[in-house]
Amino acid sequence: MTLLPDIQLTRRPGIIELGWGHPDMALLPGAALAQAATLALQHDSAALAYGAEQGPGWLITQLCTRFEQMEGITPLPEHLCITGGISQALDMLCTLLTRPGDVILVESPSYHLAPRIFRDHGLTLAPVPCDEQGIRLDLLETLHKTLTLQGRQPRLLYTVPTFNNPTGISLISERRSALVSFAQHTGLTIVEDDAYRELWFDAPPPTPLYNLTPAGPVIRLGSFSKVLAPGLRLGWMLAAPEIVRQCTGSGLLDSGGGINHFTAHVVAAFLAAGMLEPHSASLRSNYRRRRDLLLGALARYLPNTCTWIPPLGGFFVWLRLPPAVHSAALLPQAEAAGVAYLPGVYCYTGGGGENYLRLAFSLLSPDDLEEGVRRLATVLAHT
Ligand SMILES: Cc1ncc(COP(=O)(O)O)c(C=O)c1O
């Protein structure tokens, strides 16, 4: 009988996988989650019932308090609902807010798997270029105007403004307020993917777009995948009450109840026991050490024709190779030398990124990070 995999990640013998943006399983809080699961079942036998469509009140109220304490915003429960992670939330928003053929603006480069969800819904992707300060507002305005004149006014803009995947860059504050006010004036809805906010290394990140005008034109999506464990499949959405109502009134939730209700109870118990803050602090220092190690190895081994911007948080370093070196074409050689990465072209929906590649420092041990860069440098030396 074929052995079926239990997990998505496949490790190939002899290859140091710098391409996978997954957390190191050694850093997942298994024992603490087992304790939280027991607490959740003791707290309330309703943890095993069909859940409230919005998510369990126990989790929603704790999240509201946490937003107030950590960010100084005071969302009401009707601004918040629990999701099955950002991926499920994106899929649901496409189901409820778009129709096949609609245009969605997508920053470029972008998290390479979000466009797969948009394509599942028959959406047309319109890339908006980014620079080293985040999404280019001038180009966004021009593109939006052109599309609107053609009668194809975009409904949504998808962006990861904080510790971006793949670039690691955060949108600068000036552009944050300008972007939100552009959305307010044009009726554009911004989908803010805030997957990496908790994983800052040097200083807390800039204010979320949503927080600039709470319940305005921004739908903010958060996830427990990076800060707790991706297998939980749990996240949250902060949005205007009518958007939350649209989601909680969907046929999916009417039939199945709140998404991942038992898991939501486990996370509620984890929060109630005060386990999240020490865990995220320890993750931050762990990933900071790995980031520093990767950056140190890049500086030591790579030729000075390669450049990168040190990320201040998140999982990734976005590496720029000399213009003539195409990372996708080079990948088979890299794999033969025992190292793999994500070619930059995967992160562009409208072409580009040939001489870029994404390296993840989240998955690998410090020794593997160093050796992976050493192997990459050997391959680049022969180009
Ligand atoms: C930017 C970004 N958004 C969303 C996801 C997926 O999030 P979730 O596990 O909550 O579905 C990832 C995972 O790598 C990501 O990098």
The ligand as a Gaussian input file, in Angstrom:
#p B3LYP/6-31G(d) Opt

LIG

0 1
 C        1.118000      36.084000       3.666000
 C        0.438000      34.811000       4.021000
 N       -0.887000      34.779000       4.103000
 C       -1.545000      33.653000       4.429000
 C       -0.871000      32.478000       4.652000
 C       -1.671000      31.256000       4.996000
 O       -2.256000      31.495000       6.241000
 P       -3.186000      30.466000       6.996000
 O       -2.324000      29.337000       7.469000
 O       -3.756000      31.259000       8.118000
 O       -4.213000      29.999000       6.032000
 C        0.512000      32.458000       4.570000
 C        1.241000      31.210000       4.788000
 O        2.374000      31.038000       4.433000
 C        1.181000      33.658000       4.240000
 O        2.502000      33.714000       4.136000

